Amino acid sequence: MQTQQPRLNFWQIWNVSFGFLGVQFGFALQNANVSRILSDLGADLHSLSLFWLVAPIMGLLVQPIVGSASDRTWNRLGRRRPFILAGAIAAVVGMVLLPNAPIFVAFMAPMIMGAMMVALMDASFNVCFQPFRSLVSDMVPAEQRNIGYSVQSLLINIGAVIGSILPFVLTNVVGLSNTAQLGEVAPSVVWAFYIGATVLLGSVIWTVVRTKEYSPEDYYRYKGVKPEDIDQVESKPPLKERLQGFFVLVVNMPKTMKQLAVVQFFSWFALFIMWVYTTPAITQHIWNVDKKWFDPAYIATVPMVPETIIMAKGAAGDWVGILFAAYSVFAAIFSIFLAKLADKVGRKVVYAGSLALGGISYVSFLFFQDLTSVNVNLLITEVTVPAGAVNLMLPMVGIGIAWAAILAMPYAMLAGALPPNKTGVYMGIFNFTVAAPQIVSGLTAGWILSSVFDNDAKYIIVVAGVSMLLGALSVFFVKEPDELPPPVIEGETP
């Protein structure tokens, strides 16, 4: 009887993660356009980060629950795939309804409807994310773990590229309008969400159909779980006992996981700021739109928003999609070399160096303002934008490298430190280290922007850079499982 987990060929590894392409397609659309949508629906700069809190809160609530449930689930679809498919279906509903929030004005304010759909999307994305991470851990043997998470990172970034650039393509190639008055959503954004919903569902179905999970007997044998421990893994104790057990797991999480949490804090604090405030930062700093045009109270005092401001906001919003696509392209390229580079020089060196490049790139936003109009050939179309917008492609290289490392390295470093029978729940708990810093960022970034920087959004991007640099330093304090001393067995002398 075979006890060693079979190696997978490249296409098997590809199929395991392919659905993540669609999930990240939808997530990229959200990241690049939710601030734009919420601003168009009436949110001011200070409140933007508060609306974005929905995302990490949903992750905090959903992922540990889904992780624990998927550890105990075995049915015709497998262990992780039922949750991936259910999350995708719910996400599609949110993606179709979010850009149509103004239609529901007779029932509720568009802002409330928008916030509810963001919450649904984020909860659904999180139902997909955690089982996908665990699916790779389940299906890919330890010696292929670097390549497994690197392929996942590659697919994530392919999806992010397409999702980020789609509204720009729909405007500049298809010809849909990218402008919207207060209380509306641009047609190019509406159709981008429809297309994203279709891609998300199709790619997830591909993974569900093309990936066959191991039977419980095979899985436990490959992972070295003893027969006497199987009942404990699959049992569902009373709620009070489960809560107590969950608390014990958190307190006794592996040391590597605790150390990675510090790195995750600084990394995700920075990423949250980027996703929330890149659009206003670019609009103000590169398109030279005065910050007063991001204040709904001021806008309410004028007869109408000048057409030049509307056009500048639409163009800047589209260019943010190009920039986000660019960093995803660079992340995808770096992902190809990530596994071999980590094998050669070590995960920590690659991880720390990547975060440092990302931090420097955020800070460099200050130095790329140039209002000179230039014509840019993007192969699919030509556009005229400020030269500073083109120059921002350079820091996208460093941000893309950091993003690729964030998607792969902590999970590759963590996977070997987790007990096989608790992988799902610990991957869910590890999402605390993704959600908590975003919550802190959401509660503080808006206040910092308004109170310290007087709503000059470029400076909050610099704060993100400093945070990312601190994350790079923190990597060197992480001890991977093979660097830790062996556990002391009771009765032995250490």
C-alpha positions as CSV (number, residue, x, y, z in Angstrom):
1,M,0.0,0.0,0.0
2,Q,1.4,3.4,-1.1
3,T,2.1,5.7,1.9
4,Q,4.0,8.4,0.1
5,Q,1.9,11.1,-1.5
6,P,2.0,11.0,-5.3
7,R,3.8,13.8,-7.1
8,L,1.6,15.8,-9.4
9,N,2.5,16.8,-13.0
10,F,2.4,20.5,-14.0
11,W,-1.2,20.4,-15.4
12,Q,-2.5,18.7,-12.3
13,I,-1.0,21.5,-10.1
14,W,-2.4,24.0,-12.6
15,N,-6.0,22.6,-12.4
16,V,-5.9,22.6,-8.6
17,S,-5.4,26.4,-8.6
18,F,-7.1,27.4,-11.9
19,G,-10.3,28.5,-10.2
20,F,-8.3,31.1,-8.3
21,L,-7.8,32.9,-11.6
22,G,-11.5,33.7,-11.6
23,V,-11.8,34.4,-7.9
24,Q,-8.9,36.9,-8.3
25,F,-10.4,38.3,-11.4
26,G,-13.4,39.3,-9.3
27,F,-11.3,40.4,-6.4
28,A,-9.2,42.6,-8.7
29,L,-12.3,44.3,-10.1
30,Q,-13.3,45.0,-6.6
31,N,-9.9,46.4,-5.5
32,A,-9.6,48.7,-8.5
33,N,-13.2,49.9,-8.7
34,V,-14.9,49.8,-5.3
35,S,-13.4,53.1,-4.1
36,R,-14.4,54.6,-7.5
37,I,-18.0,53.1,-7.2
38,L,-18.4,54.2,-3.5
39,S,-17.1,57.7,-4.3
40,D,-19.5,58.0,-7.2
41,L,-22.3,56.9,-4.9
42,G,-21.4,59.6,-2.3
43,A,-18.6,58.4,0.0
44,D,-16.0,61.0,1.2
45,L,-12.3,60.1,1.5
46,H,-12.4,59.7,5.3
47,S,-15.2,57.2,5.1
48,L,-13.8,55.2,2.2
49,S,-11.5,53.1,4.5
50,L,-14.5,52.5,6.8
51,F,-16.5,51.0,4.0
52,W,-13.5,48.9,3.0
53,L,-13.5,47.4,6.5
54,V,-16.2,45.0,5.3
55,A,-13.5,43.0,3.5
56,P,-11.2,42.0,6.4
57,I,-14.2,41.6,8.8
58,M,-15.7,39.1,6.5
59,G,-12.4,37.3,6.2
60,L,-12.0,37.3,10.0
61,L,-15.5,35.8,10.5
62,V,-15.7,33.5,7.5
63,Q,-12.4,31.9,6.9
64,P,-11.8,30.1,10.3
65,I,-15.4,28.8,10.1
66,V,-15.0,27.5,6.6
67,G,-11.6,26.1,7.3
68,S,-12.8,24.1,10.3
69,A,-15.9,22.9,8.4
70,S,-13.9,21.9,5.3
71,D,-11.5,19.9,7.5
72,R,-14.5,17.7,8.4
73,T,-16.3,17.6,5.1
74,W,-16.2,14.5,2.8
75,N,-18.8,14.2,0.2
76,R,-19.2,13.4,-3.6
77,L,-17.5,16.7,-4.5
78,G,-14.6,16.1,-2.0
79,R,-13.4,18.1,1.0
80,R,-12.7,21.6,-0.2
81,R,-14.5,21.8,-3.5
82,P,-18.0,22.2,-2.1
83,F,-17.0,25.4,-0.3
84,I,-15.2,26.7,-3.3
85,L,-18.2,26.2,-5.6
86,A,-20.7,27.7,-3.1
87,G,-18.5,30.8,-2.5
88,A,-18.2,31.3,-6.2
89,I,-22.0,31.3,-6.8
90,A,-22.6,33.8,-4.0
91,A,-19.8,36.0,-5.3
92,V,-21.4,36.1,-8.7
93,V,-24.6,37.4,-7.1
94,G,-22.8,40.2,-5.4
95,M,-20.8,41.1,-8.5
96,V,-24.0,41.4,-10.6
97,L,-25.9,43.5,-8.0
98,L,-23.1,45.9,-6.8
99,P,-22.8,48.1,-9.9
100,N,-26.6,48.2,-10.0
101,A,-26.9,49.7,-6.6
102,P,-28.5,52.9,-7.9
103,I,-31.4,50.9,-9.3
104,F,-32.5,49.9,-5.8
105,V,-32.8,53.6,-4.6
106,A,-36.6,53.1,-4.1
107,F,-35.9,50.5,-1.4
108,M,-32.7,51.8,0.2
109,A,-29.9,54.4,-0.3
110,P,-27.5,53.4,-3.0
111,M,-24.6,53.6,-0.5
112,I,-26.3,51.1,1.8
113,M,-27.0,48.8,-1.1
114,G,-23.4,49.1,-2.3
115,A,-22.0,48.4,1.2
116,M,-24.3,45.3,1.5
117,M,-23.1,43.9,-1.9
118,V,-19.4,44.6,-1.0
119,A,-20.1,42.6,2.2
120,L,-21.6,39.7,0.2
121,M,-18.8,39.7,-2.3
122,D,-16.1,39.7,0.3
123,A,-17.8,37.0,2.4
124,S,-18.1,34.9,-0.8
125,F,-14.5,35.5,-1.9
126,N,-13.3,34.4,1.5
127,V,-15.4,31.2,1.3
128,C,-13.4,30.5,-1.8
129,F,-9.9,31.7,-0.7
130,Q,-9.4,29.5,2.3
131,P,-10.4,26.2,0.8
132,F,-8.2,27.0,-2.2
133,R,-5.2,27.5,0.0
134,S,-6.0,24.3,1.8
135,L,-6.6,22.4,-1.5
136,V,-3.0,23.1,-2.5
137,S,-1.8,21.9,0.8
138,D,-3.9,18.8,0.6
139,M,-3.1,17.8,-3.0
140,V,0.5,18.9,-3.5
141,P,3.3,16.9,-1.7
142,A,5.7,18.7,0.5
143,E,8.6,18.6,-2.0
144,Q,6.4,20.4,-4.6
145,R,5.0,23.0,-2.2
146,N,7.1,25.9,-3.6
147,I,6.0,25.2,-7.2
148,G,2.4,24.6,-6.0
149,Y,2.0,28.0,-4.3
150,S,4.0,29.7,-7.1
151,V,1.6,28.4,-9.8
152,Q,-1.3,29.6,-7.6
153,S,0.4,33.0,-7.4
154,L,0.8,33.0,-11.2
155,L,-2.8,32.3,-11.8
156,I,-3.9,34.8,-9.2
157,N,-2.0,37.5,-11.0
158,I,-3.2,36.5,-14.5
159,G,-6.7,36.9,-13.1
160,A,-5.8,40.2,-11.5
161,V,-4.3,41.6,-14.7
162,I,-7.4,40.9,-16.7
163,G,-9.8,42.1,-14.0
164,S,-7.9,45.3,-13.4
165,I,-7.6,46.3,-17.0
166,L,-11.1,45.4,-18.1
167,P,-12.9,48.7,-17.4
168,F,-10.1,50.5,-19.4
169,V,-10.5,48.1,-22.3
170,L,-14.3,48.5,-22.3
171,T,-13.9,52.3,-22.5
172,N,-11.0,52.7,-24.9
173,V,-11.5,49.7,-27.2
174,V,-15.3,48.8,-26.9
175,G,-16.3,52.5,-26.5
176,L,-18.4,52.3,-23.3
177,S,-18.5,55.5,-21.2
178,N,-16.2,55.7,-18.1
179,T,-17.9,58.7,-16.5
180,A,-20.6,59.0,-13.9
181,Q,-22.4,61.7,-12.1
182,L,-22.8,61.5,-8.3
183,G,-25.1,58.7,-7.4
184,E,-24.4,56.7,-10.6
185,V,-21.9,54.0,-11.8
186,A,-20.1,54.2,-15.1
187,P,-21.3,51.8,-17.8
188,S,-17.8,50.5,-18.3
189,V,-17.6,49.4,-14.7
190,V,-21.1,47.8,-14.7
191,W,-20.2,45.6,-17.7
192,A,-16.8,44.8,-16.3
193,F,-18.5,43.3,-13.2
194,Y,-20.9,41.2,-15.4
195,I,-17.9,39.8,-17.4
196,G,-16.0,39.2,-14.2
197,A,-18.8,37.2,-12.7
198,T,-18.9,34.9,-15.7
199,V,-15.2,34.3,-15.7
200,L,-15.2,33.6,-11.9
201,L,-17.9,31.0,-12.1
202,G,-16.4,29.3,-15.2
203,S,-12.9,29.0,-13.8
204,V,-14.1,27.6,-10.5
205,I,-16.2,25.0,-12.2
206,W,-13.1,24.0,-14.1
207,T,-11.2,23.3,-10.9
208,V,-14.2,21.5,-9.4
209,V,-14.5,19.2,-12.5
210,R,-10.8,18.7,-13.2
211,T,-9.5,18.1,-9.7
212,K,-10.2,14.8,-7.9
213,E,-9.5,15.1,-4.2
214,Y,-8.2,12.1,-2.3
215,S,-10.5,9.8,-0.4
216,P,-10.3,10.1,3.4
217,E,-8.3,6.9,3.7
218,D,-5.7,8.0,1.1
219,Y,-5.5,11.5,2.5
220,Y,-4.9,10.4,6.1
221,R,-2.4,7.8,5.0
222,Y,-0.4,10.3,2.9
223,K,-0.4,12.9,5.6
224,G,0.6,10.4,8.3
225,V,-2.5,10.8,10.5
226,K,-2.9,7.9,12.8
227,P,-6.1,5.8,12.6
228,E,-6.9,6.6,16.3
229,D,-6.8,10.3,15.6
230,I,-9.3,10.2,12.6
231,D,-12.5,10.2,14.7
232,Q,-11.2,13.2,16.6
233,V,-10.6,15.1,13.3
234,E,-14.0,14.4,11.8
235,S,-16.1,14.7,14.9
236,K,-18.3,17.8,15.6
237,P,-18.4,18.5,19.3
238,P,-20.9,20.9,21.0
239,L,-20.5,24.6,20.2
240,K,-19.0,25.5,23.6
241,E,-16.4,22.8,23.3
242,R,-15.6,23.9,19.7
243,L,-15.1,27.5,20.8
244,Q,-12.9,26.4,23.6
245,G,-10.9,24.2,21.3
246,F,-10.6,27.1,18.8
247,F,-9.3,29.4,21.5
248,V,-6.7,26.7,22.4
249,L,-5.6,26.4,18.8
250,V,-5.1,30.1,18.6
251,V,-3.1,30.3,21.8
252,N,-1.0,27.2,20.8
253,M,-0.5,28.1,17.2
254,P,2.9,27.1,15.8
255,K,5.8,29.5,16.6
256,T,6.4,30.1,12.9
257,M,2.8,31.2,12.5
258,K,3.1,33.7,15.3
259,Q,6.3,35.2,13.8
260,L,4.8,35.4,10.3
261,A,1.9,37.3,11.8
262,V,4.1,40.3,12.4
263,V,5.3,40.3,8.8
264,Q,1.7,39.9,7.7
265,F,0.6,42.9,9.8
266,F,3.0,45.4,8.1
267,S,2.4,43.9,4.6
268,W,-1.4,43.9,4.7
269,F,-1.6,47.3,6.5
270,A,0.2,48.7,3.4
271,L,-1.8,46.8,0.8
272,F,-5.1,47.9,2.3
273,I,-4.0,51.6,2.0
274,M,-3.0,51.0,-1.6
275,W,-6.4,49.5,-2.6
276,V,-8.4,52.1,-0.9
277,Y,-6.5,55.3,-1.7
278,T,-4.6,54.8,-5.0
279,T,-7.5,56.2,-7.0
280,P,-7.8,59.5,-5.1
281,A,-4.0,59.7,-4.8
282,I,-3.5,59.3,-8.6
283,T,-6.4,61.6,-9.4
284,Q,-5.0,64.4,-7.1
285,H,-1.3,64.0,-7.7
286,I,-1.1,63.0,-11.4
287,W,-4.3,64.4,-12.9
288,N,-4.1,67.5,-10.6
289,V,-7.7,67.4,-9.4
290,D,-8.2,69.5,-6.3
291,K,-9.0,67.5,-3.2
292,K,-12.2,69.5,-2.7
293,W,-13.8,67.4,-5.5
294,F,-13.6,64.4,-3.3
295,D,-15.7,66.1,-0.6
296,P,-19.5,65.4,-1.1
297,A,-20.3,68.3,1.2
298,Y,-18.5,70.7,-1.1
299,I,-19.9,69.1,-4.3
300,A,-23.4,69.6,-2.8
301,T,-22.8,73.4,-2.7
302,V,-22.0,73.8,-6.5
303,P,-24.6,73.7,-9.3
304,M,-22.8,70.9,-11.0
305,V,-19.4,69.2,-11.2
306,P,-17.4,70.6,-14.1
307,E,-17.1,68.3,-17.1
308,T,-13.3,68.5,-16.9
309,I,-13.3,67.1,-13.3
310,I,-15.7,64.3,-14.3
311,M,-13.5,63.4,-17.3
312,A,-10.3,63.5,-15.1
313,K,-11.8,61.3,-12.5
314,G,-12.9,58.8,-15.1
315,A,-9.5,58.8,-16.8
316,A,-7.6,58.5,-13.5
317,G,-9.9,55.6,-12.4
318,D,-9.2,53.8,-15.6
319,W,-5.5,54.3,-15.3
320,V,-5.5,52.9,-11.8
321,G,-6.8,49.7,-13.4
322,I,-3.8,49.8,-15.8
323,L,-1.4,50.3,-12.9
324,F,-3.0,47.5,-10.9
325,A,-2.8,45.3,-14.0
326,A,0.8,46.3,-14.4
327,Y,1.8,45.2,-10.9
328,S,-0.1,42.0,-11.4
329,V,1.8,41.4,-14.7
330,F,5.2,41.9,-12.9
331,A,4.0,39.7,-10.0
332,A,3.0,37.0,-12.5
333,I,6.4,37.2,-14.2
334,F,8.2,37.0,-10.9
335,S,6.0,34.1,-9.8
336,I,7.6,32.0,-12.6
337,F,11.0,32.4,-11.0
338,L,9.9,32.5,-7.4
339,A,10.1,28.8,-6.6
340,K,13.5,28.3,-8.0
341,L,14.8,31.5,-6.5
342,A,13.4,30.5,-3.0
343,D,15.0,27.0,-3.4
344,K,18.4,28.6,-4.3
345,V,18.8,31.5,-1.8
346,G,16.1,30.7,0.7
347,R,12.5,31.8,1.3
348,K,13.4,34.5,3.9
349,V,15.8,36.3,1.6
350,V,13.4,36.3,-1.3
351,Y,10.5,37.4,1.0
352,A,12.3,40.2,2.7
353,G,13.9,41.5,-0.5
354,S,10.6,41.6,-2.2
355,L,8.8,43.5,0.6
356,A,11.7,46.0,0.7
357,L,11.3,46.7,-3.0
358,G,7.6,47.2,-2.5
359,G,8.1,49.6,0.3
360,I,10.6,51.7,-1.7
361,S,8.2,51.7,-4.6
362,Y,5.3,53.1,-2.5
363,V,7.5,55.9,-1.2
364,S,8.6,56.8,-4.7
365,F,5.1,57.8,-5.7
366,L,6.0,61.3,-4.4
367,F,8.6,61.8,-7.2
368,F,6.6,60.9,-10.3
369,Q,4.4,63.9,-10.7
370,D,4.6,65.3,-14.3
371,L,1.5,67.0,-15.8
372,T,2.8,67.0,-19.3
373,S,0.4,65.2,-21.7
374,V,1.9,62.3,-23.6
375,N,0.4,59.9,-26.1
376,V,0.7,56.2,-25.0
377,N,0.4,53.2,-27.3
378,L,-1.0,50.3,-25.3
379,L,-1.2,48.0,-28.3
380,I,-4.9,47.6,-28.0
381,T,-5.5,51.4,-28.1
382,E,-3.8,54.8,-27.8
383,V,-4.5,57.2,-24.9
384,T,-3.3,60.6,-23.9
385,V,-2.4,60.8,-20.2
386,P,-0.1,62.9,-18.0
387,A,3.6,61.8,-18.2
388,G,3.5,61.1,-14.5
389,A,0.9,58.4,-15.0
390,V,3.3,56.6,-17.4
391,N,6.2,57.1,-15.0
392,L,4.2,55.3,-12.3
393,M,4.8,52.0,-14.2
394,L,8.3,51.9,-12.6
395,P,7.2,51.5,-9.0
396,M,4.6,49.0,-10.1
397,V,7.6,46.6,-10.8
398,G,8.5,46.6,-7.1
399,I,4.9,46.4,-5.9
400,G,4.3,43.5,-8.2
401,I,7.4,41.6,-6.8
402,A,6.2,42.3,-3.3
403,W,2.7,41.1,-4.1
404,A,3.9,37.8,-5.7
405,A,6.0,37.1,-2.5
406,I,3.1,37.9,-0.2
407,L,0.8,35.5,-2.1
408,A,3.3,32.6,-1.9
409,M,6.1,32.9,0.6
410,P,4.2,33.0,3.9
411,Y,2.0,30.0,3.0
412,A,5.0,28.0,1.8
413,M,6.8,28.8,5.0
414,L,3.7,28.0,7.1
415,A,2.5,24.8,5.4
416,G,5.3,22.7,6.8
417,A,4.6,23.9,10.4
418,L,1.0,22.9,10.4
419,P,-0.4,19.5,11.7
420,P,-2.0,17.7,8.7
421,N,-5.3,17.1,10.6
422,K,-5.6,20.9,11.4
423,T,-4.4,22.4,8.1
424,G,-7.8,23.9,7.1
425,V,-8.6,25.5,10.5
426,Y,-5.1,26.8,10.9
427,M,-5.1,28.3,7.4
428,G,-8.4,30.0,8.4
429,I,-6.8,31.2,11.7
430,F,-3.9,32.5,9.7
431,N,-6.3,34.7,7.8
432,F,-6.5,36.7,11.1
433,T,-3.0,37.9,10.2
434,V,-4.5,39.2,6.9
435,A,-7.7,40.6,8.2
436,A,-6.5,42.2,11.5
437,P,-4.0,44.6,9.9
438,Q,-6.6,45.7,7.3
439,I,-9.1,46.4,10.1
440,V,-6.4,48.5,11.9
441,S,-5.6,50.2,8.6
442,G,-9.3,50.9,7.9
443,L,-9.9,52.4,11.3
444,T,-6.8,54.6,11.2
445,A,-5.9,55.4,7.6
446,G,-8.9,57.7,7.0
447,W,-8.2,59.6,10.2
448,I,-4.5,59.9,9.3
449,L,-5.4,61.1,5.8
450,S,-7.8,63.8,7.0
451,S,-6.2,64.9,10.2
452,V,-2.5,64.7,9.4
453,F,-2.3,65.1,5.7
454,D,-5.4,67.3,5.1
455,N,-6.8,64.8,2.6
456,D,-3.7,64.9,0.4
457,A,-3.9,61.3,-0.6
458,K,-0.3,60.8,-1.9
459,Y,1.1,61.0,1.6
460,I,-1.0,58.1,2.8
461,I,0.7,56.0,0.1
462,V,4.1,56.9,1.7
463,V,2.8,55.6,5.0
464,A,2.1,52.3,3.2
465,G,5.7,52.2,2.0
466,V,7.1,52.7,5.5
467,S,4.9,49.9,6.7
468,M,6.0,47.5,4.0
469,L,9.7,48.3,4.8
470,L,9.0,47.3,8.4
471,G,7.5,44.1,7.2
472,A,10.7,43.3,5.3
473,L,12.8,43.7,8.5
474,S,10.4,41.4,10.4
475,V,10.9,38.5,8.0
476,F,14.4,37.9,9.5
477,F,12.8,37.1,12.9
478,V,10.8,34.2,11.4
479,K,12.0,30.7,12.2
480,E,10.9,28.1,9.7
481,P,10.2,24.6,11.1
482,D,13.6,23.2,10.1
483,E,15.2,26.1,12.0
484,L,13.4,25.4,15.2
485,P,14.8,23.1,17.9
486,P,13.0,19.7,18.0
487,P,10.2,19.4,20.5
488,V,11.0,18.0,23.9
489,I,9.4,14.6,24.5
490,E,8.0,14.2,28.0
491,G,10.4,12.5,30.3
492,E,13.5,13.5,28.2
493,T,16.0,16.0,29.2
494,P,16.2,18.9,26.7
